[in-house]
């Protein structure tokens, strides 16, 4: 195996690890978001719909910011 082939394999392995880490984090964050929505937002919507929707929008904006940051860092 040539030095170039080794470098390509190393770069490919690093890229694959990065993608796997991002996917794992995204899955965790998505699961956390679902739990938050179910535990906090749904009950609050039933009692204070407009206030809860604003809070959900804030959390979704934070999640969108997180996704953009992850995309830029990869």
N, CA, C and O atoms as a Tinker XYZ file with bonds, in Angstrom:
   296  protein
     1  N      0.858000   -1.174000    0.000000    73     2
     2  CA     0.000000    0.000000    0.000000    64     1     3
     3  C      0.907000    1.241000    0.000000    63     2     4     5
     4  O      1.876000    1.325000    0.754000    81     3
     5  N      0.569000    2.173000   -0.846000    73     3     6
     6  CA     1.377000    3.385000   -0.951000    64     5     7
     7  C      1.004000    4.368000    0.151000    63     6     8     9
     8  O     -0.030000    4.245000    0.809000    81     7
     9  N      1.875000    5.334000    0.322000    73     7    10
    10  CA     1.640000    6.379000    1.322000    64     9    11
    11  C      0.343000    7.122000    1.009000    63    10    12    13
    12  O     -0.431000    7.453000    1.907000    81    11
    13  N      0.121000    7.377000   -0.278000    73    11    14
    14  CA    -1.102000    8.081000   -0.692000    64    13    15
    15  C     -2.338000    7.271000   -0.313000    63    14    16    17
    16  O     -3.302000    7.819000    0.221000    81    15
    17  N     -2.311000    5.972000   -0.587000    73    15    18
    18  CA    -3.457000    5.122000   -0.250000    64    17    19
    19  C     -3.720000    5.127000    1.248000    63    18    20    21
    20  O     -4.875000    5.159000    1.673000    81    19
    21  N     -2.670000    5.096000    2.047000    73    19    22
    22  CA    -2.813000    5.128000    3.496000    64    21    23
    23  C     -3.448000    6.438000    3.956000    63    22    24    25
    24  O     -4.309000    6.458000    4.835000    81    23
    25  N     -2.994000    7.542000    3.330000    73    23    26
    26  CA    -3.556000    8.849000    3.691000    64    25    27
    27  C     -5.031000    8.929000    3.324000    63    26    28    29
    28  O     -5.841000    9.473000    4.074000    81    27
    29  N     -5.368000    8.385000    2.171000    73    27    30
    30  CA    -6.775000    8.382000    1.744000    64    29    31
    31  C     -7.610000    7.551000    2.708000    63    30    32    33
    32  O     -8.702000    7.960000    3.103000    81    31
    33  N     -7.098000    6.387000    3.085000    73    31    34
    34  CA    -7.835000    5.548000    4.028000    64    33    35
    35  C     -7.991000    6.234000    5.385000    63    34    36    37
    36  O     -9.057000    6.164000    5.997000    81    35
    37  N     -6.934000    6.894000    5.854000    73    35    38
    38  CA    -7.007000    7.616000    7.128000    64    37    39
    39  C     -8.039000    8.742000    7.056000    63    38    40    41
    40  O     -8.840000    8.918000    7.975000    81    39
    41  N     -8.016000    9.494000    5.971000    73    39    42
    42  CA    -8.978000   10.592000    5.808000    64    41    43
    43  C    -10.396000   10.049000    5.736000    63    42    44    45
    44  O    -11.321000   10.617000    6.316000    81    43
    45  N    -10.556000    8.949000    5.021000    73    43    46
    46  CA   -11.878000    8.336000    4.903000    64    45    47
    47  C    -12.370000    7.847000    6.266000    63    46    48    49
    48  O    -13.542000    8.017000    6.603000    81    47
    49  N    -11.481000    7.243000    7.044000    73    47    50
    50  CA   -11.860000    6.759000    8.368000    64    49    51
    51  C    -12.244000    7.922000    9.276000    63    50    52    53
    52  O    -13.222000    7.830000   10.019000    81    51
    53  N    -11.484000    9.016000    9.223000    73    51    54
    54  CA   -11.816000   10.194000   10.047000    64    53    55
    55  C    -13.169000   10.757000    9.639000    63    54    56    57
    56  O    -13.986000   11.109000   10.490000    81    55
    57  N    -13.399000   10.840000    8.344000    73    55    58
    58  CA   -14.678000   11.353000    7.847000    64    57    59
    59  C    -15.824000   10.459000    8.310000    63    58    60    61
    60  O    -16.854000   10.951000    8.770000    81    59
    61  N    -15.644000    9.157000    8.188000    73    59    62
    62  CA   -16.694000    8.216000    8.609000    64    61    63
    63  C    -16.975000    8.336000   10.101000    63    62    64    65
    64  O    -18.130000    8.273000   10.521000    81    63
    65  N    -15.918000    8.510000   10.913000    73    63    66
    66  CA   -16.121000    8.695000   12.353000    64    65    67
    67  C    -16.886000    9.987000   12.623000    63    66    68    69
    68  O    -17.774000   10.028000   13.475000    81    67
    69  N    -16.533000   11.039000   11.890000    73    67    70
    70  CA   -17.230000   12.317000   12.079000    64    69    71
    71  C    -18.707000   12.191000   11.738000    63    70    72    73
    72  O    -19.565000   12.674000   12.477000    81    71
    73  N    -18.998000   11.554000   10.639000    73    71    74
    74  CA   -20.395000   11.366000   10.233000    64    73    75
    75  C    -21.131000   10.519000   11.260000    63    74    76    77
    76  O    -22.270000   10.820000   11.620000    81    75
    77  N    -20.482000    9.462000   11.731000    73    75    78
    78  CA   -21.114000    8.599000   12.731000    64    77    79
    79  C    -21.374000    9.375000   14.022000    63    78    80    81
    80  O    -22.433000    9.227000   14.632000    81    79
    81  N    -20.418000   10.196000   14.439000    73    79    82
    82  CA   -20.604000   10.999000   15.654000    64    81    83
    83  C    -21.739000   12.000000   15.492000    63    82    84    85
    84  O    -22.547000   12.182000   16.403000    81    83
    85  N    -21.800000   12.640000   14.347000    73    83    86
    86  CA   -22.871000   13.607000   14.089000    64    85    87
    87  C    -24.218000   12.903000   14.077000    63    86    88    89
    88  O    -25.189000   13.399000   14.648000    81    87
    89  N    -24.277000   11.745000   13.424000    73    87    90
    90  CA   -25.539000   10.994000   13.371000    64    89    91
    91  C    -25.974000   10.564000   14.769000    63    90    92    93
    92  O    -27.153000   10.649000   15.113000    81    91
    93  N    -25.020000   10.106000   15.567000    73    91    94
    94  CA   -25.336000    9.689000   16.931000    64    93    95
    95  C    -25.850000   10.871000   17.757000    63    94    96    97
    96  O    -26.833000   10.753000   18.488000    81    95
    97  N    -25.176000   11.998000   17.627000    73    95    98
    98  CA   -25.603000   13.187000   18.362000    64    97    99
    99  C    -26.974000   13.652000   17.895000    63    98   100   101
   100  O    -27.821000   14.023000   18.707000    81    99
   101  N    -27.187000   13.631000   16.597000    73    99   102
   102  CA   -28.478000   14.045000   16.046000    64   101   103
   103  C    -29.596000   13.138000   16.554000    63   102   104   105
   104  O    -30.674000   13.618000   16.907000    81   103
   105  N    -29.343000   11.832000   16.593000    73   103   106
   106  CA   -30.352000   10.911000   17.103000    64   105   107
   107  C    -30.665000   11.204000   18.570000    63   106   108   109
   108  O    -31.826000   11.193000   18.978000    81   107
   109  N    -29.624000   11.465000   19.358000    73   107   110
   110  CA   -29.824000   11.763000   20.778000    64   109   111
   111  C    -30.589000   13.067000   20.951000    63   110   112   113
   112  O    -31.537000   13.141000   21.733000    81   111
   113  N    -30.175000   14.093000   20.218000    73   111   114
   114  CA   -30.840000   15.393000   20.326000    64   113   115
   115  C    -32.299000   15.294000   19.887000    63   114   116   117
   116  O    -33.174000   15.915000   20.490000    81   115
   117  N    -32.558000   14.524000   18.849000    73   115   118
   118  CA   -33.929000   14.350000   18.374000    64   117   119
   119  C    -34.768000   13.639000   19.428000    63   118   120   121
   120  O    -35.905000   14.026000   19.696000    81   119
   121  N    -34.192000   12.592000   20.024000    73   119   122
   122  CA   -34.912000   11.878000   21.079000    64   121   123
   123  C    -35.177000   12.806000   22.260000    63   122   124   125
   124  O    -36.266000   12.787000   22.834000    81   123
   125  N    -34.184000   13.618000   22.623000    73   123   126
   126  CA   -34.375000   14.581000   23.713000    64   125   127
   127  C    -35.475000   15.586000   23.379000    63   126   128   129
   128  O    -36.275000   15.953000   24.239000    81   127
   129  N    -35.505000   16.023000   22.127000    73   127   130
   130  CA   -36.537000   16.968000   21.704000    64   129   131
   131  C    -37.923000   16.335000   21.804000    63   130   132   133
   132  O    -38.868000   16.975000   22.266000    81   131
   133  N    -38.044000   15.092000   21.376000    73   131   134
   134  CA   -39.333000   14.403000   21.453000    64   133   135
   135  C    -39.779000   14.269000   22.905000    63   134   136   137
   136  O    -40.942000   14.506000   23.230000    81   135
   137  N    -38.845000   13.887000   23.774000    73   135   138
   138  CA   -39.174000   13.767000   25.205000    64   137   139
   139  C    -39.612000   15.124000   25.749000    63   138   140   141
   140  O    -40.610000   15.223000   26.464000    81   139
   141  N    -38.861000   16.164000   25.407000    73   139   142
   142  CA   -39.222000   17.512000   25.872000    64   141   143
   143  C    -40.626000   17.891000   25.397000    63   142   144   145
   144  O    -41.448000   18.379000   26.172000    81   143
   145  N    -40.880000   17.658000   24.115000    73   143   146
   146  CA   -42.202000   17.996000   23.583000    64   145   147
   147  C    -43.298000   17.229000   24.309000    63   146   148   149
   148  O    -44.322000   17.804000   24.681000    81   147
   149  N    -43.084000   15.930000   24.509000    73   147   150
   150  CA   -44.103000   15.112000   25.175000    64   149   151
   151  C    -44.284000   15.470000   26.644000    63   150   152   153
   152  O    -45.407000   15.509000   27.146000    81   151
   153  N    -43.170000   15.730000   27.331000    73   151   154
   154  CA   -43.243000   15.965000   28.777000    64   153   155
   155  C    -43.588000   17.400000   29.160000    63   154   156   157
   156  O    -44.232000   17.634000   30.183000    81   155
   157  N    -43.169000   18.341000   28.360000    73   155   158
   158  CA   -43.324000   19.745000   28.725000    64   157   159
   159  C    -44.324000   20.497000   27.838000    63   158   160   161
   160  O    -45.202000   21.204000   28.332000    81   159
   161  N    -44.175000   20.335000   26.555000    73   159   162
   162  CA   -44.952000   21.161000   25.632000    64   161   163
   163  C    -46.409000   20.707000   25.558000    63   162   164   165
   164  O    -47.323000   21.523000   25.672000    81   163
   165  N    -46.620000   19.418000   25.369000    73   163   166
   166  CA   -48.002000   18.944000   25.200000    64   165   167
   167  C    -48.877000   19.311000   26.401000    63   166   168   169
   168  O    -49.956000   19.870000   26.206000    81   167
   169  N    -48.451000   19.018000   27.636000    73   167   170
   170  CA   -49.304000   19.418000   28.770000    64   169   171
   171  C    -49.507000   20.933000   28.857000    63   170   172   173
   172  O    -50.593000   21.412000   29.180000    81   171
   173  N    -48.448000   21.664000   28.563000    73   171   174
   174  CA   -48.567000   23.123000   28.640000    64   173   175
   175  C    -49.500000   23.660000   27.567000    63   174   176   177
   176  O    -50.235000   24.619000   27.805000    81   175
   177  N    -49.478000   23.059000   26.406000    73   175   178
   178  CA   -50.372000   23.514000   25.326000    64   177   179
   179  C    -51.822000   23.367000   25.747000    63   178   180   181
   180  O    -52.679000   24.188000   25.420000    81   179
   181  N    -52.060000   22.315000   26.468000    73   179   182
   182  CA   -53.442000   22.092000   26.898000    64   181   183
   183  C    -53.933000   23.194000   27.837000    63   182   184   185
   184  O    -55.124000   23.502000   27.872000    81   183
   185  N    -53.020000   23.776000   28.586000    73   183   186
   186  CA   -53.450000   24.800000   29.534000    64   185   187
   187  C    -53.103000   26.220000   29.099000    63   186   188   189
   188  O    -53.857000   27.157000   29.358000    81   187
   189  N    -51.987000   26.368000   28.456000    73   187   190
   190  CA   -51.528000   27.704000   28.052000    64   189   191
   191  C    -50.976000   27.639000   26.637000    63   190   192   193
   192  O    -49.765000   27.745000   26.439000    81   191
   193  N    -51.823000   27.472000   25.678000    73   191   194
   194  CA   -51.391000   27.166000   24.319000    64   193   195
   195  C    -50.438000   28.199000   23.715000    63   194   196   197
   196  O    -49.410000   27.812000   23.159000    81   195
   197  N    -50.734000   29.466000   23.801000    73   195   198
   198  CA   -49.866000   30.441000   23.134000    64   197   199
   199  C    -48.494000   30.521000   23.800000    63   198   200   201
   200  O    -47.479000   30.628000   23.112000    81   199
   201  N    -48.455000   30.470000   25.112000    73   199   202
   202  CA   -47.179000   30.514000   25.825000    64   201   203
   203  C    -46.349000   29.269000   25.494000    63   202   204   205
   204  O    -45.146000   29.377000   25.255000    81   203
   205  N    -46.966000   28.114000   25.476000    73   203   206
   206  CA   -46.265000   26.866000   25.175000    64   205   207
   207  C    -45.748000   26.848000   23.744000    63   206   208   209
   208  O    -44.641000   26.374000   23.489000    81   207
   209  N    -46.529000   27.353000   22.824000    73   207   210
   210  CA   -46.078000   27.389000   21.429000    64   209   211
   211  C    -44.871000   28.296000   21.258000    63   210   212   213
   212  O    -43.973000   27.989000   20.474000    81   211
   213  N    -44.839000   29.395000   21.974000    73   211   214
   214  CA   -43.662000   30.271000   21.920000    64   213   215
   215  C    -42.433000   29.563000   22.465000    63   214   216   217
   216  O    -41.344000   29.691000   21.904000    81   215
   217  N    -42.594000   28.821000   23.548000    73   215   218
   218  CA   -41.483000   28.073000   24.137000    64   217   219
   219  C    -41.019000   26.978000   23.179000    63   218   220   221
   220  O    -39.817000   26.765000   23.018000    81   219
   221  N    -41.946000   26.295000   22.553000    73   219   222
   222  CA   -41.587000   25.261000   21.585000    64   221   223
   223  C    -40.830000   25.872000   20.403000    63   222   224   225
   224  O    -39.856000   25.292000   19.924000    81   223
   225  N    -41.268000   27.026000   19.940000    73   223   226
   226  CA   -40.579000   27.703000   18.846000    64   225   227
   227  C    -39.154000   28.069000   19.248000    63   226   228   229
   228  O    -38.227000   27.952000   18.446000    81   227
   229  N    -38.984000   28.505000   20.479000    73   227   230
   230  CA   -37.649000   28.835000   20.995000    64   229   231
   231  C    -36.757000   27.590000   21.002000    63   230   232   233
   232  O    -35.608000   27.645000   20.563000    81   231
   233  N    -37.283000   26.475000   21.497000    73   231   234
   234  CA   -36.508000   25.232000   21.543000    64   233   235
   235  C    -36.193000   24.730000   20.133000    63   234   236   237
   236  O    -35.088000   24.253000   19.874000    81   235
   237  N    -37.155000   24.836000   19.233000    73   235   238
   238  CA   -36.904000   24.419000   17.852000    64   237   239
   239  C    -35.855000   25.311000   17.192000    63   238   240   241
   240  O    -35.042000   24.825000   16.406000    81   239
   241  N    -35.863000   26.593000   17.495000    73   239   242
   242  CA   -34.845000   27.507000   16.965000    64   241   243
   243  C    -33.471000   27.124000   17.500000    63   242   244   245
   244  O    -32.485000   27.141000   16.764000    81   243
   245  N    -33.409000   26.773000   18.798000    73   243   246
   246  CA   -32.136000   26.321000   19.374000    64   245   247
   247  C    -31.663000   25.046000   18.689000    63   246   248   249
   248  O    -30.474000   24.899000   18.404000    81   247
   249  N    -32.578000   24.130000   18.424000    73   247   250
   250  CA   -32.229000   22.886000   17.751000    64   249   251
   251  C    -31.750000   23.169000   16.332000    63   250   252   253
   252  O    -30.786000   22.554000   15.876000    81   251
   253  N    -32.400000   24.082000   15.631000    73   251   254
   254  CA   -31.972000   24.458000   14.280000    64   253   255
   255  C    -30.578000   25.072000   14.310000    63   254   256   257
   256  O    -29.756000   24.783000   13.440000    81   255
   257  N    -30.307000   25.909000   15.293000    73   255   258
   258  CA   -28.965000   26.489000   15.453000    64   257   259
   259  C    -27.935000   25.395000   15.672000    63   258   260   261
   260  O    -26.849000   25.426000   15.092000    81   259
   261  N    -28.280000   24.435000   16.506000    73   259   262
   262  CA   -27.372000   23.318000   16.777000    64   261   263
   263  C    -27.081000   22.546000   15.476000    63   262   264   265
   264  O    -25.928000   22.221000   15.190000    81   263
   265  N    -28.112000   22.260000   14.708000    73   263   266
   266  CA   -27.917000   21.514000   13.456000    64   265   267
   267  C    -27.041000   22.293000   12.494000    63   266   268   269
   268  O    -26.172000   21.709000   11.846000    81   267
   269  N    -27.247000   23.594000   12.387000    73   267   270
   270  CA   -26.423000   24.419000   11.513000    64   269   271
   271  C    -24.976000   24.418000   11.973000    63   270   272   273
   272  O    -24.067000   24.351000   11.145000    81   271
   273  N    -24.749000   24.491000   13.266000    73   271   274
   274  CA   -23.396000   24.469000   13.808000    64   273   275
   275  C    -22.727000   23.136000   13.482000    63   274   276   277
   276  O    -21.562000   23.105000   13.085000    81   275
   277  N    -23.456000   22.047000   13.647000    73   275   278
   278  CA   -22.898000   20.729000   13.355000    64   277   279
   279  C    -22.561000   20.601000   11.866000    63   278   280   281
   280  O    -21.540000   20.018000   11.501000    81   279
   281  N    -23.422000   21.145000   11.023000    73   279   282
   282  CA   -23.181000   21.064000    9.578000    64   281   283
   283  C    -21.950000   21.864000    9.200000    63   282   284   285
   284  O    -21.162000   21.429000    8.360000    81   283
   285  N    -21.773000   23.026000    9.807000    73   283   286
   286  CA   -20.619000   23.863000    9.513000    64   285   287
   287  C    -19.315000   23.246000   10.024000    63   286   288   289
   288  O    -18.256000   23.442000    9.427000    81   287
   289  N    -19.394000   22.504000   11.125000    73   287   290
   290  CA   -18.210000   21.916000   11.731000    64   289   291
   291  C    -17.797000   20.607000   11.071000    63   290   292   293
   292  O    -16.717000   20.088000   11.354000    81   291
   293  N    -18.632000   20.075000   10.205000    73   291   294
   294  CA   -18.270000   18.786000    9.599000    64   293   295
   295  C    -17.650000   18.960000    8.247000    63   294   296
   296  O    -17.288000   17.976000    7.602000    81   295
